């Protein structure tokens, strides 16, 4: 395995006030020109990224435990990604694959067909965002099956387009006052082990609960697709009980329903496997990917069984910028980096380091209700002492204290009470350890 080389010093360093004067000036400029509906979690402006470090415009160095929401798994300026972008941009930045195609698009499709779960014949189509990938996966499933109904789950997040808002569970801030939404979307219970009324319910039993709801509400003959995040993202990094996903996938196959895995956040080595579906040997009919695919460039994909993907008529899939040549070059470089550094193994090592630190802390404090996740997609669910009542106030305070001390973390969850850890997969052990020191102190301050 290749040794990771860093361009920036991998060290946290806050040199002045937080936020600094240049970031404050940029905030004033931003407020005058950028729509208020665009929110940012950290009040500083990035100037340089490398490995596990973000340097802001005032020269402060922050430990990055967010990776651009699971995008920069290979780092914010991975050499193979940067070189691929530069080389492609020297020749052309766009021609539209639907007008004059190019090899980069074909090569990314080859890689995805090889890497996604299952040895069956596959086809891939490229887009720009995770929401676009999910929306097109649903289009394919509906056309291929001739059925309109789509099943999604409690706590799900699938995007901000009209269809994907409808598929998303949480109203604020994603859906409130943006309707009406696309029809024929049905929601059924998710397996959420920490918050199950019956703590002894198995994954198979939770799947049967969902299946019963589907059969009662819709009827299996009307369902074109079941859409599931193998590990839910914005909903709180919820890992369903073992057996939940395999049971749903098996039932869908029996009923002729397309099983779509939304691997937008969980894909590309993030969970310690190339794709989170692999942890329970589930082979989806269609996989939607984005985020970590291209080291920060806008690219997404739908990869599925050849007979499903090829059922769509010519011209039925595509988009002007889908599979942009520069983004494809970045993806080729990012995937090569994942292979060179064995980033699935690196994600598993991150999980061990983080959980070894957080488990004793959970035993010592009543504020941590649950620790969960896989690989470098990990969550801390915070509760009020003495029960399971969500504690979003403490969650916000912990994030703010970490940021002020030079560690960038994200929050999420249906109840706003989950700290999520998404470090770049190339972060060093020492730097990660320093970030965990700061996080631990912030949690203890709220305990």
N, C-alpha and C positions, 0 to 999 in steps of 0.2 A: 504494500500500500504506500502511495506517495506521501511524503511529509508536507503538511500544510505550511506554506510560506505567507507571511504577512507583510504588507506594505506600511501599515501604521503600527505604532507601538500599541500593544494590546494591554492598556492600562487605563483605569478610571482616573479622571483628573478634572475637578471643578476648580477653575482658576478665578472665578469672580462670582458676582451675584447671579441668581437664577430667577427668571431669565435675564440674560445679559442685555446690554444697551442695544446691540445690533438686532437682536431678536425682538426687542420691544419696538424698535423703529420699523422693522418689517411687519410687525403686527398692526401698527398704525396704517401702513400702506395697504396691507391686506384688508383691513376693515373698510377701507374706502373703495375697494374694487372687487372683492371676492364675495360671492353670495353667502349670506349668514347661515344658510342651511348646510354648508360644508363645515363640519366640526373636526378639530384636531385634538388629540389626546395629550400632547406635550407642547408647552408654550415656547419651544425653541426651534430654530430653523437649521436644517442639516446643511453642512458644507462638504463633508467627506465621510465615506463609509468604507470599512475594510474589516474582514473577519467578524469579530464580535464587538466592534467599536463604531460609534457614531460621533463625529466631531461636529459641533455646531459653529455657527458663524462668529461666535465670540471666543472660540478656541477651547471650549469645554469638551472633554471626552467622556461620553456616556457608554455604559455597558448596555448592549442591545439584547434584550430578552423578548423582543417582539418580531424581529425579522420582517418588518413591513407587512405584518399580519401573515406570516408563514410564506412570504414570497422569496426573500433572499436567503434561502437555506444554504446556498453555496457562498454566501457573503455578498456584500453590496457592490463589490468591484472585483469579482473573481476573474483572474487573468484570462482564462479560456473564453469566458463570456465577453470580456472587453475586446479581446483580439478578434473574436468572431464578428462582433459588431463593426469594428473598424474596417476589417477586410471586406465585409459585404458592402458597407457604405461607400467604399471607394469605387464600387462598380455601379450599383443602383440601390435606391432606398425603397422603390415601389414599382411594380408593373401590373399588379393585380393578377392573382393566380387564375382568375376566370377569364383573363384576356390573353396574356402571354405567361404561361406557367414557368416554374423554375425548380431547380433540383432541391433546394433547401427544404421546401414544403414536402417533397416526396421523402426526403431523408428523415424528417421529423416523424412523418407517418410510419415509416419503417420501424423507427425506434419505439414508438408507442405501441405498435402492433406486437412488437417483440416483448416489451416490458410489462404491459398490463396483464392481469391474471387470465390464465387459460391458454391452452395450446391450439384452440380452434382458429379457423381462418377469420381474419378481422379486416375492417376498413376504418379509416380515420378521416375526419374533416376538421379543419382548424378555424378558430374564431379568435376573438380578442379578450373576452372576459369570462369569468366563471358563470355569471348569470346568462350570458349568451350561450355558453356550452350547455347549461342545464335546459334552457329553453329549446335548443335544437335537439337535445336528447329526447325531450318530450315529443317534439314534432315527429321525429323518426318513429318513436314507439306508437304514436297514434296512427300514423299512416300505415305502418307495417301490420298492425293488428286490426285496423278498422274500428277501434274502440276509442271513445272520448275520455272516459273517466281516468283521473290520475290521483293516486293515493300518496299523501305526504303525512308527516308525523308531528305530534306535539313537540315543541321546542326547536323545530327545524328552522334553518336559515338557508335560503337558496339564491338570494339576490334582490336587486332593486328594480328590475324591469316589471312591467305589469304582471306578466305570468308568474315570474319568480317571487314577486311580492305576495301574490295569492298563495303560493306554495310555502311561504315563510310563515312561521307561527306567531312571532312577537309583533305586536302592533307598534309601540313606540320604541325607537324612532322610525322604524322601517316602513310602516304601512299607514299610520294614522293620517286620515283625511286625504289619502291618495287614491281612493277607490272611485268607481267600482272596479273589481278585479275580474280576471278571466274566470269563466265558469268551469264547471265539471272538475273541481278540485275538492277532494275529501280528506279530512284529517282524522287520524286514528291514534290511539295511545302509544307512546314510546316506552321502551324499557329504560327506566331511570332508577337504578338500584338504590341510590341513597334516599330517594323520595317515594319509594313504593309504599302504599298503604299496607301491603302484605310483604314484609321483608324477606320472606322465604320463597317468594315467587321465582321460578326458574326462567331462564331465557326462552325455553320452549313454551312454557305456559304464557309468558308475556306475548310471544308471537301468536299463540292461539287466540289470545284476547284481541289482538289487532285483526287477525283473520276473521274472527266472529263479527267484529264491527264492520269489516268490509263486506262480508256476506249479507249482513242485515241492512246496511245503509245503501249499498250499491248493487251487489250481485257480481260475482266474479266474471260473468260473461260480458259485463260492461266495462271492465277495468282494462285499460291499455297499458298502464305502467304503475309500478310501485317505485317511489323515489326515496332513497334512504342515504343519509350520511353514515358511513361505518362508525365514525366518532363524530358526534354533533359538534359543530364549531361555535357559532355565536350563541347557541342555546345553552352553553356551559361546559363544553368538552365532555359531554355525556358519553360514557362507554356503555353500551347496552350489555346486559347480562349474557354470559356465554351461551351460545345456542340460539339467540334471538335472530340474528341475521341469517344463519344457515337455514333455519326453519322457514322463514319468510321466503327466501330465495327458492327453496325446494317447492313450497306451495305455489309460488308464482309460475315456476316452470311447469308444474302439473296442470295449471289452469290456462296456460298460454299467455300469461301476463309478462311483459318485459320488465325485468328487474334492473333498475338503474342505480348505480352507486355514484353518489356525488362525492368524489374524491378531490374536490377543489382545494380544500384546506389540508386534508389528511394525506394527500399523495406525494410522491417524489421523495421517499426516504424519511419523511417527517416522523412516522410512528415506529421506526425501526425495521420496517419492510418497505419495499418499493411502493406498495399500496396497502392501505389499512385493511382492505378486504382479505388480504392474504393471511391475516392472523388466525382466521377461522376457515381458511381454505375455501372461501366463497368465490365463485367465478361469476361476476355479473354479466348480464347480456350486453349492457352498455356502461361505459365508465366516462364520467365527465371530469375533466381535469383543467387546472389553470394554476394560479399562484406560483408554486415553486418550479414550474415547468421551464422558465426561461431566465432565471437569475434577475428578475426585475423588469424585463420587457413585457409589454402587453401581448399575451398569447394564451389561448385556451384550446381545448380539443374535446371532441366526442369520438370515442373509439368503441366499436361494437362488433357484434357478430356480422359477418359479411352479408348474410341473407337479409338481415334487418336493414343495414346501412344501404345496401344496393337496391332495396325496395323503393327508395325515393327516386322520383323522376329527375332527369337531367335539368339542372337549374333550380331544383327545389331546395338546395343547400348552398351556402356560400355567404359572401359579403365582401364589400370593397376592400377592406383592410385585413380580412381573415387570413392568417398565415403570412403576415408581412415578411418579406425576405430578411430584414434585419432582425426581427424577432425570432425567426427560424434559426438564423445563425447563432443567436444567443442561446436558444434552447439546445442546439447541438453541443455548444460549449458547456452549458450547465449540466447536461446529462453525462458528458464525458467526465466532468469534475466529480459528479456523484459516484461514478465508477472508480475513478482514480483514487479517491479518498475513502472509498467504501463507506459512504455516508449512512447507509442503513445501520451498520455496526456502530458508527459514531453516535447516531441517535439513541441506540440502546445503551451506550456508555453514559450519555447525558442523563437518561432516565435513572440509571443506577446512582449517579452522583447526586442528582436532585432528590430522589426519594430517600436516600440514606441520610440526607440532611433534614428533610421535612417530616419524616415519620416520628422521630423523637420529639420534634417540636409539637406535632399534633397530639402526642401523648401528654405533653406538659401543659397544654393550653386548651381551654374549652371553646375557643373561638373558631378552631378548624373543625368543620363538620365532616369533610370528606377530602381525601387526596385521591386523584384518579388520573388516567391518561395512559398513553403508550409512547415510548421513545421520547422525542423532544416536543410532544404535544401533551402538556401536563397542566393540571388544574388544582386549585385550592378553593374549595367551597367554604365560605365563611358564614358562620351562624352566630346568633346571640347565645351567650352561655346558658347552658341548662336545657337546650332543646335543638330543634332544627329550623327555627325561624330565621329566614334570610337576614343577613347583616350587610346591606349595601353601603351603609354609612362607613363602617370600618373598612370595607373594600376600597372605597374612594380615598380614604385617609391613607391607607397603606400605599396605594399607587402614587399619591401625591408626595409622601415622604421619600419613597424610593427615587422618584424623579428628582427631587430637590438634592438628593445625595448622589446623583449620577447614575441611576439605574432605570432604564425604561422598561416598564411592564404594561400589560394590557389587562383590562377587565372585560367580563362578558357575563352571559347567563340570563335566562328569562327573568330572574329576580334581581339582576344587577349585583350579585354577591359572589362572583367567581373571579379570582385572579388566575389568568392564564399565562403560561410560560411557553414561549415559542422562540427560543434562541436560534440564531443561525447554527446550522449543523457543524460549521467549521470553528465554532467558538472553542478556545482553549480551556483546559481544566482549571487553571489558576484563575483566569478571568471569570469563568462561571462561578467558581468558589467565592470570589469577592462579591459578585452580584448576589449570591445566596446569603452572604453575611449581612448585606444591607437589607434584603428582604426579610430575613429572620428578625432583625432588630425592629423593623417596621411592624411586623406582626405582633411581636412581644409588647410593643408600645400600645397596641390596641386591645390586648388580651385582658 
